[in-house]
Amino acid sequence: MKVDVSRPFGKRECPSCATSVPANHNRCPICGYAFPALTDRQQGLKIGAALLMLALLFALLWWL
Ligand SMILES: [Zn+2]
């Protein structure tokens, strides 16, 4: 399998110095900016949204 390195996927821009930093790096190699860990919060939001949808679905089914 060939990996296309020109794709923007897997990179993020440092908000401090605007350097393109690989996504697996938690710290900017240029200025040392530490990226905030968003994965846990995003996961929590995703689960929360899913539970809300499920609750709404149940409410709708119970109502009918
Ligand atoms: Zn930086």
N, CA, C, O and the ligand as a Tripos MOL2 file, in Angstrom:
@<TRIPOS>MOLECULE
protein
  257   255    65     0     0
PROTEIN
NO_CHARGES

@<TRIPOS>ATOM
      1 N           0.8390   -1.1990    0.0000 N.3       1 MET1
      2 CA          0.0000    0.0000    0.0000 C.3       1 MET1
      3 C           0.8710    1.2450    0.0000 C.2       1 MET1
      4 O           1.8030    1.3730    0.7940 O.2       1 MET1
      5 N           0.5510    2.1500   -0.8990 N.am      2 LYS2
      6 CA          1.3420    3.3750   -1.0300 C.3       2 LYS2
      7 C           0.7600    4.5020   -0.1720 C.2       2 LYS2
      8 O          -0.4500    4.7240   -0.1440 O.2       2 LYS2
      9 N           1.6250    5.1810    0.5030 N.am      3 VAL3
     10 CA          1.1900    6.2830    1.3690 C.3       3 VAL3
     11 C           1.5020    7.6150    0.6850 C.2       3 VAL3
     12 O           2.6460    7.8950    0.3270 O.2       3 VAL3
     13 N           0.4710    8.4170    0.5160 N.am      4 ASP4
     14 CA          0.6400    9.7340   -0.1040 C.3       4 ASP4
     15 C           1.0060   10.7550    0.9820 C.2       4 ASP4
     16 O           0.1650   11.1400    1.7950 O.2       4 ASP4
     17 N           2.2480   11.1770    0.9810 N.am      5 VAL5
     18 CA          2.7160   12.0920    2.0350 C.3       5 VAL5
     19 C           2.3190   13.5430    1.7570 C.2       5 VAL5
     20 O           2.4410   14.4040    2.6280 O.2       5 VAL5
     21 N           1.8430   13.8070    0.5400 N.am      6 SER6
     22 CA          1.4650   15.1810    0.1970 C.3       6 SER6
     23 C           0.0910   15.5570    0.7410 C.2       6 SER6
     24 O          -0.2900   16.7270    0.7370 O.2       6 SER6
     25 N          -0.6460   14.5510    1.2080 N.am      7 ARG7
     26 CA         -1.9730   14.8310    1.7440 C.3       7 ARG7
     27 C          -1.8680   15.6110    3.0540 C.2       7 ARG7
     28 O          -0.9390   15.3900    3.8300 O.2       7 ARG7
     29 N          -2.8140   16.5260    3.3080 N.am      8 PRO8
     30 CA         -2.7590   17.3070    4.5440 C.3       8 PRO8
     31 C          -3.1340   16.4950    5.7790 C.2       8 PRO8
     32 O          -2.8930   16.9290    6.9060 O.2       8 PRO8
     33 N          -3.7270   15.3100    5.5690 N.am      9 PHE9
     34 CA         -4.1370   14.4680    6.6860 C.3       9 PHE9
     35 C          -2.9320   14.0810    7.5400 C.2       9 PHE9
     36 O          -1.8840   13.7110    7.0110 O.2       9 PHE9
     37 N          -3.0840   14.1670    8.8470 N.am     10 GLY10
     38 CA         -2.0000   13.8020    9.7470 C.3      10 GLY10
     39 C          -1.0960   14.9580   10.1220 C.2      10 GLY10
     40 O          -0.0730   14.7710   10.7800 O.2      10 GLY10
     41 N          -1.4810   16.1610    9.6990 N.am     11 LYS11
     42 CA         -0.7010   17.3440   10.0450 C.3      11 LYS11
     43 C          -1.6140   18.3960   10.6620 C.2      11 LYS11
     44 O          -2.8020   18.4690   10.3480 O.2      11 LYS11
     45 N          -1.0530   19.1900   11.5260 N.am     12 ARG12
     46 CA         -1.8190   20.3060   12.0840 C.3      12 ARG12
     47 C          -0.8940   21.5000   12.2430 C.2      12 ARG12
     48 O           0.3170   21.3750   12.4220 O.2      12 ARG12
     49 N          -1.5160   22.6420   12.1700 N.am     13 GLU13
     50 CA         -0.7370   23.8720   12.2100 C.3      13 GLU13
     51 C          -0.5630   24.3520   13.6420 C.2      13 GLU13
     52 O          -1.5210   24.4070   14.4130 O.2      13 GLU13
     53 N           0.6640   24.6950   13.9850 N.am     14 CYS14
     54 CA          0.9470   25.2230   15.3110 C.3      14 CYS14
     55 C           0.3140   26.6080   15.4370 C.2      14 CYS14
     56 O           0.6130   27.4860   14.6280 O.2      14 CYS14
     57 N          -0.5580   26.8290   16.4350 N.am     15 PRO15
     58 CA         -1.2030   28.1400   16.5830 C.3      15 PRO15
     59 C          -0.2250   29.2190   17.0480 C.2      15 PRO15
     60 O          -0.5280   30.4110   16.9920 O.2      15 PRO15
     61 N           0.9230   28.7970   17.4970 N.am     16 SER16
     62 CA          1.9060   29.7510   18.0080 C.3      16 SER16
     63 C           2.8330   30.2830   16.9160 C.2      16 SER16
     64 O           3.0870   31.4850   16.8500 O.2      16 SER16
     65 N           3.3490   29.3720   16.0410 N.am     17 CYS17
     66 CA          4.3140   29.8050   15.0270 C.3      17 CYS17
     67 C           3.8960   29.4020   13.6160 C.2      17 CYS17
     68 O           4.6370   29.6410   12.6620 O.2      17 CYS17
     69 N           2.7000   28.7840   13.4690 N.am     18 ALA18
     70 CA          2.1290   28.4190   12.1590 C.3      18 ALA18
     71 C           2.9590   27.3820   11.4090 C.2      18 ALA18
     72 O           2.8830   27.3020   10.1830 O.2      18 ALA18
     73 N           3.7460   26.5910   12.1260 N.am     19 THR19
     74 CA          4.5080   25.5140   11.5100 C.3      19 THR19
     75 C           3.6220   24.2760   11.3610 C.2      19 THR19
     76 O           2.8120   23.9860   12.2420 O.2      19 THR19
     77 N           3.7690   23.5440   10.2520 N.am     20 SER20
     78 CA          3.0400   22.3110   10.0570 C.3      20 SER20
     79 C           3.6830   21.2120   10.8950 C.2      20 SER20
     80 O           4.8260   20.8210   10.6580 O.2      20 SER20
     81 N           2.9350   20.7250   11.8720 N.am     21 VAL21
     82 CA          3.4590   19.7310   12.8070 C.3      21 VAL21
     83 C           2.7470   18.4030   12.5840 C.2      21 VAL21
     84 O           1.5200   18.3880   12.4820 O.2      21 VAL21
     85 N           3.4760   17.2730   12.5020 N.am     22 PRO22
     86 CA          2.8130   15.9700   12.3610 C.3      22 PRO22
     87 C           1.8330   15.7190   13.5040 C.2      22 PRO22
     88 O           2.1050   16.0770   14.6500 O.2      22 PRO22
     89 N           0.6840   15.0980   13.1860 N.am     23 ALA23
     90 CA         -0.3830   14.9210   14.1700 C.3      23 ALA23
     91 C           0.0390   14.0490   15.3450 C.2      23 ALA23
     92 O          -0.5420   14.1470   16.4260 O.2      23 ALA23
     93 N           1.0490   13.1900   15.1480 N.am     24 ASN24
     94 CA          1.4760   12.3310   16.2510 C.3      24 ASN24
     95 C           2.4380   13.0390   17.2060 C.2      24 ASN24
     96 O           2.8660   12.4700   18.2090 O.2      24 ASN24
     97 N           2.7700   14.2910   16.8780 N.am     25 HIS25
     98 CA          3.6100   15.0800   17.7760 C.3      25 HIS25
     99 C           2.7140   15.9370   18.6720 C.2      25 HIS25
    100 O           1.8690   16.6840   18.1780 O.2      25 HIS25
    101 N           2.8990   15.8290   19.9700 N.am     26 ASN26
    102 CA          2.0890   16.6100   20.8940 C.3      26 ASN26
    103 C           2.7070   17.9700   21.1920 C.2      26 ASN26
    104 O           2.1060   18.8020   21.8720 O.2      26 ASN26
    105 N           3.9060   18.1840   20.6770 N.am     27 ARG27
    106 CA          4.5990   19.4340   20.9490 C.3      27 ARG27
    107 C           5.2300   19.9540   19.6610 C.2      27 ARG27
    108 O           5.7760   19.1740   18.8800 O.2      27 ARG27
    109 N           5.1620   21.2480   19.4360 N.am     28 CYS28
    110 CA          5.7550   21.8520   18.2450 C.3      28 CYS28
    111 C           7.2740   21.7820   18.3440 C.2      28 CYS28
    112 O           7.8450   22.2340   19.3370 O.2      28 CYS28
    113 N           7.9460   21.2170   17.3220 N.am     29 PRO29
    114 CA          9.4070   21.0940   17.3770 C.3      29 PRO29
    115 C          10.1180   22.4430   17.2090 C.2      29 PRO29
    116 O          11.3050   22.5600   17.5120 O.2      29 PRO29
    117 N           9.4110   23.4370   16.7380 N.am     30 ILE30
    118 CA         10.0310   24.7450   16.4850 C.3      30 ILE30
    119 C           9.9710   25.6360   17.7300 C.2      30 ILE30
    120 O          10.9990   26.1130   18.2100 O.2      30 ILE30
    121 N           8.7530   25.8570   18.2490 N.am     31 CYS31
    122 CA          8.6080   26.8040   19.3590 C.3      31 CYS31
    123 C           8.2930   26.1140   20.6790 C.2      31 CYS31
    124 O           8.3050   26.7560   21.7290 O.2      31 CYS31
    125 N           8.0070   24.7940   20.6380 N.am     32 GLY32
    126 CA          7.7470   24.0640   21.8780 C.3      32 GLY32
    127 C           6.3180   24.1710   22.3700 C.2      32 GLY32
    128 O           6.0190   23.8060   23.5070 O.2      32 GLY32
    129 N           5.4220   24.6780   21.5040 N.am     33 TYR33
    130 CA          4.0130   24.7950   21.8990 C.3      33 TYR33
    131 C           3.4140   23.4070   22.1320 C.2      33 TYR33
    132 O           3.5420   22.5240   21.2840 O.2      33 TYR33
    133 N           2.7710   23.2170   23.2620 N.am     34 ALA34
    134 CA          2.1540   21.9320   23.5930 C.3      34 ALA34
    135 C           0.7000   21.9400   23.1440 C.2      34 ALA34
    136 O          -0.0900   22.7770   23.5810 O.2      34 ALA34
    137 N           0.3510   20.9890   22.2560 N.am     35 PHE35
    138 CA         -1.0260   20.9010   21.7760 C.3      35 PHE35
    139 C          -1.9160   20.3300   22.8780 C.2      35 PHE35
    140 O          -1.5330   19.3740   23.5530 O.2      35 PHE35
    141 N          -3.0970   20.9120   23.0620 N.am     36 PRO36
    142 CA         -4.0030   20.3760   24.0740 C.3      36 PRO36
    143 C          -4.5440   19.0220   23.6480 C.2      36 PRO36
    144 O          -4.8360   18.8160   22.4690 O.2      36 PRO36
    145 N          -4.6810   18.1050   24.5810 N.am     37 ALA37
    146 CA         -5.2020   16.7680   24.2880 C.3      37 ALA37
    147 C          -6.7130   16.8410   24.1590 C.2      37 ALA37
    148 O          -7.4230   16.9460   25.1590 O.2      37 ALA37
    149 N          -7.2100   16.7860   22.9150 N.am     38 LEU38
    150 CA         -8.6360   16.9430   22.6570 C.3      38 LEU38
    151 C          -9.3630   15.6160   22.5280 C.2      38 LEU38
    152 O         -10.5930   15.5730   22.5600 O.2      38 LEU38
    153 N          -8.6060   14.5260   22.3810 N.am     39 THR39
    154 CA         -9.2150   13.2410   22.0380 C.3      39 THR39
    155 C         -10.2330   12.7830   23.0860 C.2      39 THR39
    156 O         -11.3180   12.3220   22.7310 O.2      39 THR39
    157 N          -9.8880   12.9080   24.3810 N.am     40 ASP40
    158 CA        -10.7920   12.4520   25.4390 C.3      40 ASP40
    159 C         -12.0830   13.2660   25.4450 C.2      40 ASP40
    160 O         -13.1790   12.7220   25.5790 O.2      40 ASP40
    161 N         -11.9260   14.6050   25.2930 N.am     41 ARG41
    162 CA        -13.0970   15.4760   25.3110 C.3      41 ARG41
    163 C         -13.9790   15.2090   24.0990 C.2      41 ARG41
    164 O         -15.2040   15.1600   24.2100 O.2      41 ARG41
    165 N         -13.3400   15.0350   22.9270 N.am     42 GLN42
    166 CA        -14.0930   14.7630   21.7040 C.3      42 GLN42
    167 C         -14.8460   13.4450   21.8350 C.2      42 GLN42
    168 O         -15.9980   13.3270   21.4170 O.2      42 GLN42
    169 N         -14.1730   12.4510   22.4260 N.am     43 GLN43
    170 CA        -14.8050   11.1520   22.6350 C.3      43 GLN43
    171 C         -16.0180   11.3120   23.5560 C.2      43 GLN43
    172 O         -17.0760   10.7350   23.3080 O.2      43 GLN43
    173 N         -15.8490   12.1060   24.6220 N.am     44 GLY44
    174 CA        -16.9360   12.3510   25.5680 C.3      44 GLY44
    175 C         -18.1130   13.0390   24.9020 C.2      44 GLY44
    176 O         -19.2660   12.6840   25.1470 O.2      44 GLY44
    177 N         -17.8230   14.0290   24.0550 N.am     45 LEU45
    178 CA        -18.8760   14.7540   23.3430 C.3      45 LEU45
    179 C         -19.6170   13.8230   22.4020 C.2      45 LEU45
    180 O         -20.8360   13.9070   22.2570 O.2      45 LEU45
    181 N         -18.8580   12.9270   21.7580 N.am     46 LYS46
    182 CA        -19.4480   11.9890   20.8100 C.3      46 LYS46
    183 C         -20.3980   11.0460   21.5430 C.2      46 LYS46
    184 O         -21.5070   10.7930   21.0720 O.2      46 LYS46
    185 N         -19.9720   10.5290   22.6870 N.am     47 ILE47
    186 CA        -20.8020    9.6250   23.4870 C.3      47 ILE47
    187 C         -22.0300   10.3630   24.0080 C.2      47 ILE47
    188 O         -23.1360    9.8230   24.0010 O.2      47 ILE47
    189 N         -21.8290   11.6020   24.4610 N.am     48 GLY48
    190 CA        -22.9320   12.4140   24.9690 C.3      48 GLY48
    191 C         -23.9850   12.6530   23.8970 C.2      48 GLY48
    192 O         -25.1820   12.5540   24.1670 O.2      48 GLY48
    193 N         -23.5460   12.9670   22.6830 N.am     49 ALA49
    194 CA        -24.4550   13.2060   21.5630 C.3      49 ALA49
    195 C         -25.1990   11.9330   21.2080 C.2      49 ALA49
    196 O         -26.3940   11.9750   20.9150 O.2      49 ALA49
    197 N         -24.5090   10.8010   21.2310 N.am     50 ALA50
    198 CA        -25.1220    9.5160   20.9100 C.3      50 ALA50
    199 C         -26.1940    9.1670   21.9400 C.2      50 ALA50
    200 O         -27.2720    8.6930   21.5820 O.2      50 ALA50
    201 N         -25.8950    9.4010   23.2250 N.am     51 LEU51
    202 CA        -26.8550    9.1160   24.2930 C.3      51 LEU51
    203 C         -28.0840   10.0120   24.1740 C.2      51 LEU51
    204 O         -29.2120    9.5710   24.3970 O.2      51 LEU51
    205 N         -27.8490   11.2840   23.8160 N.am     52 LEU52
    206 CA        -28.9430   12.2380   23.6440 C.3      52 LEU52
    207 C         -29.8630   11.7950   22.5090 C.2      52 LEU52
    208 O         -31.0860   11.8480   22.6350 O.2      52 LEU52
    209 N         -29.2650   11.3580   21.4000 N.am     53 MET53
    210 CA        -30.0360   10.8850   20.2560 C.3      53 MET53
    211 C         -30.8670    9.6600   20.6340 C.2      53 MET53
    212 O         -32.0320    9.5350   20.2570 O.2      53 MET53
    213 N         -30.2330    8.7580   21.3920 N.am     54 LEU54
    214 CA        -30.9010    7.5340   21.8390 C.3      54 LEU54
    215 C         -32.0800    7.8700   22.7470 C.2      54 LEU54
    216 O         -33.1560    7.2840   22.6330 O.2      54 LEU54
    217 N         -31.8540    8.8350   23.6630 N.am     55 ALA55
    218 CA        -32.8990    9.2650   24.5860 C.3      55 ALA55
    219 C         -34.0690    9.8760   23.8130 C.2      55 ALA55
    220 O         -35.2300    9.6030   24.1190 O.2      55 ALA55
    221 N         -33.7570   10.7060   22.8070 N.am     56 LEU56
    222 CA        -34.7920   11.3350   21.9910 C.3      56 LEU56
    223 C         -35.5820   10.2800   21.2220 C.2      56 LEU56
    224 O         -36.8030   10.3740   21.0920 O.2      56 LEU56
    225 N         -34.8670    9.2720   20.7140 N.am     57 LEU57
    226 CA        -35.5070    8.1980   19.9470 C.3      57 LEU57
    227 C         -36.4740    7.4160   20.8400 C.2      57 LEU57
    228 O         -37.5940    7.0950   20.4410 O.2      57 LEU57
    229 N         -36.0120    7.1180   22.0610 N.am     58 PHE58
    230 CA        -36.8470    6.3820   23.0000 C.3      58 PHE58
    231 C         -38.0830    7.1860   23.3810 C.2      58 PHE58
    232 O         -39.1870    6.6480   23.4540 O.2      58 PHE58
    233 N         -37.8850    8.4900   23.6250 N.am     59 ALA59
    234 CA        -38.9840    9.3860   23.9720 C.3      59 ALA59
    235 C         -40.0230    9.4130   22.8530 C.2      59 ALA59
    236 O         -41.2280    9.3900   23.1040 O.2      59 ALA59
    237 N         -39.5290    9.4620   21.6020 N.am     60 LEU60
    238 CA        -40.3910    9.5050   20.4330 C.3      60 LEU60
    239 C         -41.1860    8.2090   20.3110 C.2      60 LEU60
    240 O         -42.3900    8.2330   20.0530 O.2      60 LEU60
    241 N         -40.4990    7.0650   20.5000 N.am     61 LEU61
    242 CA        -41.1460    5.7550   20.3900 C.3      61 LEU61
    243 C         -42.1760    5.5650   21.4950 C.2      61 LEU61
    244 O         -43.2400    4.9880   21.2740 O.2      61 LEU61
    245 N         -41.8480    6.0590   22.6930 N.am     62 TRP62
    246 CA        -42.7530    5.9280   23.8420 C.3      62 TRP62
    247 C         -43.9860    6.7920   23.6420 C.2      62 TRP62
    248 O         -45.0890    6.4420   24.0600 O.2      62 TRP62
    249 N         -43.7720    7.9260   22.9960 N.am     63 TRP63
    250 CA        -44.8290    8.9040   22.7610 C.3      63 TRP63
    251 C         -45.8600    8.3560   21.7700 C.2      63 TRP63
    252 O         -47.0600    8.5770   21.9330 O.2      63 TRP63
    253 N         -45.3890    7.6400   20.7400 N.am     64 LEU64
    254 CA        -46.2810    7.1780   19.6850 C.3      64 LEU64
    255 C         -47.1160    5.9560   20.0880 C.2      64 LEU64
    256 O         -47.9120    5.4620   19.2890 O.2      64 LEU64
    257 ZN          5.2420   26.2710   16.9660 Zn       65 ZN65
@<TRIPOS>BOND
     1     1     2 1
     2     2     3 1
     3     3     4 2
     4     3     5 am
     5     5     6 1
     6     6     7 1
     7     7     8 2
     8     7     9 am
     9     9    10 1
    10    10    11 1
    11    11    12 2
    12    11    13 am
    13    13    14 1
    14    14    15 1
    15    15    16 2
    16    15    17 am
    17    17    18 1
    18    18    19 1
    19    19    20 2
    20    19    21 am
    21    21    22 1
    22    22    23 1
    23    23    24 2
    24    23    25 am
    25    25    26 1
    26    26    27 1
    27    27    28 2
    28    27    29 am
    29    29    30 1
    30    30    31 1
    31    31    32 2
    32    31    33 am
    33    33    34 1
    34    34    35 1
    35    35    36 2
    36    35    37 am
    37    37    38 1
    38    38    39 1
    39    39    40 2
    40    39    41 am
    41    41    42 1
    42    42    43 1
    43    43    44 2
    44    43    45 am
    45    45    46 1
    46    46    47 1
    47    47    48 2
    48    47    49 am
    49    49    50 1
    50    50    51 1
    51    51    52 2
    52    51    53 am
    53    53    54 1
    54    54    55 1
    55    55    56 2
    56    55    57 am
    57    57    58 1
    58    58    59 1
    59    59    60 2
    60    59    61 am
    61    61    62 1
    62    62    63 1
    63    63    64 2
    64    63    65 am
    65    65    66 1
    66    66    67 1
    67    67    68 2
    68    67    69 am
    69    69    70 1
    70    70    71 1
    71    71    72 2
    72    71    73 am
    73    73    74 1
    74    74    75 1
    75    75    76 2
    76    75    77 am
    77    77    78 1
    78    78    79 1
    79    79    80 2
    80    79    81 am
    81    81    82 1
    82    82    83 1
    83    83    84 2
    84    83    85 am
    85    85    86 1
    86    86    87 1
    87    87    88 2
    88    87    89 am
    89    89    90 1
    90    90    91 1
    91    91    92 2
    92    91    93 am
    93    93    94 1
    94    94    95 1
    95    95    96 2
    96    95    97 am
    97    97    98 1
    98    98    99 1
    99    99   100 2
   100    99   101 am
   101   101   102 1
   102   102   103 1
   103   103   104 2
   104   103   105 am
   105   105   106 1
   106   106   107 1
   107   107   108 2
   108   107   109 am
   109   109   110 1
   110   110   111 1
   111   111   112 2
   112   111   113 am
   113   113   114 1
   114   114   115 1
   115   115   116 2
   116   115   117 am
   117   117   118 1
   118   118   119 1
   119   119   120 2
   120   119   121 am
   121   121   122 1
   122   122   123 1
   123   123   124 2
   124   123   125 am
   125   125   126 1
   126   126   127 1
   127   127   128 2
   128   127   129 am
   129   129   130 1
   130   130   131 1
   131   131   132 2
   132   131   133 am
   133   133   134 1
   134   134   135 1
   135   135   136 2
   136   135   137 am
   137   137   138 1
   138   138   139 1
   139   139   140 2
   140   139   141 am
   141   141   142 1
   142   142   143 1
   143   143   144 2
   144   143   145 am
   145   145   146 1
   146   146   147 1
   147   147   148 2
   148   147   149 am
   149   149   150 1
   150   150   151 1
   151   151   152 2
   152   151   153 am
   153   153   154 1
   154   154   155 1
   155   155   156 2
   156   155   157 am
   157   157   158 1
   158   158   159 1
   159   159   160 2
   160   159   161 am
   161   161   162 1
   162   162   163 1
   163   163   164 2
   164   163   165 am
   165   165   166 1
   166   166   167 1
   167   167   168 2
   168   167   169 am
   169   169   170 1
   170   170   171 1
   171   171   172 2
   172   171   173 am
   173   173   174 1
   174   174   175 1
   175   175   176 2
   176   175   177 am
   177   177   178 1
   178   178   179 1
   179   179   180 2
   180   179   181 am
   181   181   182 1
   182   182   183 1
   183   183   184 2
   184   183   185 am
   185   185   186 1
   186   186   187 1
   187   187   188 2
   188   187   189 am
   189   189   190 1
   190   190   191 1
   191   191   192 2
   192   191   193 am
   193   193   194 1
   194   194   195 1
   195   195   196 2
   196   195   197 am
   197   197   198 1
   198   198   199 1
   199   199   200 2
   200   199   201 am
   201   201   202 1
   202   202   203 1
   203   203   204 2
   204   203   205 am
   205   205   206 1
   206   206   207 1
   207   207   208 2
   208   207   209 am
   209   209   210 1
   210   210   211 1
   211   211   212 2
   212   211   213 am
   213   213   214 1
   214   214   215 1
   215   215   216 2
   216   215   217 am
   217   217   218 1
   218   218   219 1
   219   219   220 2
   220   219   221 am
   221   221   222 1
   222   222   223 1
   223   223   224 2
   224   223   225 am
   225   225   226 1
   226   226   227 1
   227   227   228 2
   228   227   229 am
   229   229   230 1
   230   230   231 1
   231   231   232 2
   232   231   233 am
   233   233   234 1
   234   234   235 1
   235   235   236 2
   236   235   237 am
   237   237   238 1
   238   238   239 1
   239   239   240 2
   240   239   241 am
   241   241   242 1
   242   242   243 1
   243   243   244 2
   244   243   245 am
   245   245   246 1
   246   246   247 1
   247   247   248 2
   248   247   249 am
   249   249   250 1
   250   250   251 1
   251   251   252 2
   252   251   253 am
   253   253   254 1
   254   254   255 1
   255   255   256 2
@<TRIPOS>SUBSTRUCTURE
     1 MET1         2 RESIDUE 1 A MET
     2 LYS2         6 RESIDUE 1 A LYS
     3 VAL3        10 RESIDUE 1 A VAL
     4 ASP4        14 RESIDUE 1 A ASP
     5 VAL5        18 RESIDUE 1 A VAL
     6 SER6        22 RESIDUE 1 A SER
     7 ARG7        26 RESIDUE 1 A ARG
     8 PRO8        30 RESIDUE 1 A PRO
     9 PHE9        34 RESIDUE 1 A PHE
    10 GLY10       38 RESIDUE 1 A GLY
    11 LYS11       42 RESIDUE 1 A LYS
    12 ARG12       46 RESIDUE 1 A ARG
    13 GLU13       50 RESIDUE 1 A GLU
    14 CYS14       54 RESIDUE 1 A CYS
    15 PRO15       58 RESIDUE 1 A PRO
    16 SER16       62 RESIDUE 1 A SER
    17 CYS17       66 RESIDUE 1 A CYS
    18 ALA18       70 RESIDUE 1 A ALA
    19 THR19       74 RESIDUE 1 A THR
    20 SER20       78 RESIDUE 1 A SER
    21 VAL21       82 RESIDUE 1 A VAL
    22 PRO22       86 RESIDUE 1 A PRO
    23 ALA23       90 RESIDUE 1 A ALA
    24 ASN24       94 RESIDUE 1 A ASN
    25 HIS25       98 RESIDUE 1 A HIS
    26 ASN26      102 RESIDUE 1 A ASN
    27 ARG27      106 RESIDUE 1 A ARG
    28 CYS28      110 RESIDUE 1 A CYS
    29 PRO29      114 RESIDUE 1 A PRO
    30 ILE30      118 RESIDUE 1 A ILE
    31 CYS31      122 RESIDUE 1 A CYS
    32 GLY32      126 RESIDUE 1 A GLY
    33 TYR33      130 RESIDUE 1 A TYR
    34 ALA34      134 RESIDUE 1 A ALA
    35 PHE35      138 RESIDUE 1 A PHE
    36 PRO36      142 RESIDUE 1 A PRO
    37 ALA37      146 RESIDUE 1 A ALA
    38 LEU38      150 RESIDUE 1 A LEU
    39 THR39      154 RESIDUE 1 A THR
    40 ASP40      158 RESIDUE 1 A ASP
    41 ARG41      162 RESIDUE 1 A ARG
    42 GLN42      166 RESIDUE 1 A GLN
    43 GLN43      170 RESIDUE 1 A GLN
    44 GLY44      174 RESIDUE 1 A GLY
    45 LEU45      178 RESIDUE 1 A LEU
    46 LYS46      182 RESIDUE 1 A LYS
    47 ILE47      186 RESIDUE 1 A ILE
    48 GLY48      190 RESIDUE 1 A GLY
    49 ALA49      194 RESIDUE 1 A ALA
    50 ALA50      198 RESIDUE 1 A ALA
    51 LEU51      202 RESIDUE 1 A LEU
    52 LEU52      206 RESIDUE 1 A LEU
    53 MET53      210 RESIDUE 1 A MET
    54 LEU54      214 RESIDUE 1 A LEU
    55 ALA55      218 RESIDUE 1 A ALA
    56 LEU56      222 RESIDUE 1 A LEU
    57 LEU57      226 RESIDUE 1 A LEU
    58 PHE58      230 RESIDUE 1 A PHE
    59 ALA59      234 RESIDUE 1 A ALA
    60 LEU60      238 RESIDUE 1 A LEU
    61 LEU61      242 RESIDUE 1 A LEU
    62 TRP62      246 RESIDUE 1 A TRP
    63 TRP63      250 RESIDUE 1 A TRP
    64 LEU64      254 RESIDUE 1 A LEU
    65 ZN65       257 GROUP 0 **** ****
